Amino acid sequence: MESLLKANQKQGLDTITELASRIEFRLTAIQHELENLKNITEDAIICEGLKGHIQCSPGQKISVYNANYGRTNNGTICPPGPTSNPNCRAADSYTSIYNACNNKQRCDLAANNRVYGDPCPGTYKYIEVKFACLWE
């Protein structure tokens, strides 16, 4: 009876060890996938008053990581207008852009106050979207 109990315990340990090994392998694969995502993230800019689009290759979908309508730069992005407030964000711009673009192959965006409101009057704004194109 005791030898049967020891055999069952050893089999249980072997199963746990095998599961742990599989989990470790999968975590390593996930870490590599995340590193690859960092390398393929794209940045789209659409200056105030203009329209633009984000597009992935056929078979891929947009995955939005960050998005904003406003200004978070003091003048090197979309420089032709005043940039007195280099730190403004339209409250719901992330959600609006995410809903318009995420999981689509292409989306059209218009950078204007009518769509997002005016988070910083007198400052020239832009849409900035950080995204990746992921295979379906």
C-alpha positions in Angstrom: 0.0 0.0 0.0 2.8 2.4 0.9 4.6 1.7 -2.4 1.4 2.5 -4.3 1.0 5.8 -2.4 4.7 6.7 -3.2 4.1 5.8 -6.9 1.0 8.1 -7.0 2.9 10.9 -5.4 5.8 10.6 -7.9 3.3 10.5 -10.8 1.7 13.7 -9.4 5.1 15.4 -9.0 6.0 14.4 -12.6 2.7 15.9 -13.8 3.2 19.1 -11.9 6.8 19.4 -13.2 5.6 18.9 -16.8 2.9 21.5 -16.4 5.3 24.0 -14.9 7.7 23.4 -17.8 4.9 24.0 -20.3 3.8 27.2 -18.5 7.4 28.5 -18.4 7.8 27.8 -22.2 4.5 29.6 -22.9 5.5 32.6 -20.8 8.8 32.9 -22.7 6.9 32.8 -26.0 4.5 35.6 -24.7 7.5 37.7 -23.6 9.0 37.4 -27.1 5.7 38.4 -28.7 5.5 41.5 -26.5 9.0 42.4 -27.5 8.1 42.1 -31.1 5.0 44.3 -30.6 7.3 47.0 -29.2 9.2 46.9 -32.4 6.2 47.1 -34.7 4.2 49.9 -33.0 3.5 52.7 -35.3 2.7 56.4 -34.7 0.2 58.3 -36.8 -0.2 62.1 -36.6 -3.0 64.1 -38.2 -2.8 67.9 -37.8 -5.8 70.0 -36.8 -8.1 70.8 -39.7 -6.9 67.8 -41.7 -8.3 64.3 -42.4 -6.3 61.1 -42.5 -6.5 57.4 -42.0 -4.8 54.5 -40.4 -4.5 51.3 -42.4 -3.1 47.9 -42.0 -2.2 45.3 -44.6 -4.9 42.8 -45.7 -5.4 40.2 -43.0 -4.3 42.5 -40.2 -6.3 44.6 -37.7 -5.4 47.8 -36.0 -4.7 47.5 -32.3 -4.7 51.0 -30.6 -2.4 51.4 -27.7 -2.7 55.1 -27.1 -4.5 58.0 -28.8 -5.1 61.7 -28.1 -6.5 64.8 -29.7 -4.8 67.8 -28.3 -1.1 68.7 -28.0 1.6 67.0 -26.0 4.6 68.5 -27.8 5.9 72.1 -27.8 6.1 72.6 -31.5 8.0 70.0 -33.5 4.8 68.1 -34.3 2.3 70.0 -36.5 4.2 73.3 -36.1 2.4 75.9 -38.3 0.1 77.2 -35.5 0.5 78.6 -32.0 1.6 76.1 -29.4 1.1 78.0 -26.2 -0.3 75.0 -24.3 1.9 72.0 -25.0 0.1 69.7 -22.6 -3.6 69.3 -23.4 -5.8 66.3 -24.1 -9.4 66.1 -25.2 -11.2 64.2 -22.5 -12.8 61.4 -24.5 -10.5 61.4 -27.5 -8.8 58.1 -26.6 -12.2 56.3 -26.4 -13.5 57.9 -29.6 -10.4 57.0 -31.6 -10.2 53.5 -30.1 -13.9 52.9 -31.0 -13.3 54.2 -34.5 -10.2 52.2 -35.3 -9.5 49.2 -33.0 -10.0 45.8 -34.6 -10.5 47.3 -38.1 -8.3 47.1 -41.1 -8.7 50.8 -41.9 -10.2 53.8 -40.2 -10.7 57.5 -41.2 -10.1 60.3 -38.7 -10.7 64.0 -38.8 -8.6 66.2 -36.5 -11.0 69.0 -35.5 -12.7 70.6 -32.5 -16.2 69.6 -33.8 -15.3 66.0 -33.2 -13.4 66.1 -29.9 -14.1 69.5 -28.4 -11.4 72.1 -27.8 -9.2 71.1 -24.9 -6.9 74.1 -25.3 -8.3 77.1 -27.1 -5.7 79.1 -29.1 -3.3 76.1 -29.4 -2.8 74.2 -32.7 -3.7 70.6 -32.0 -3.4 67.2 -33.6 -4.5 63.6 -33.4 -1.7 61.2 -32.3 -2.4 57.4 -32.4 0.1 54.7 -31.3 -1.0 51.4 -32.8 0.2 48.1 -34.2 -1.1 46.0 -37.1 -1.7 42.5 -35.8 -2.5 39.4 -37.8 -6.1 38.1 -37.3 
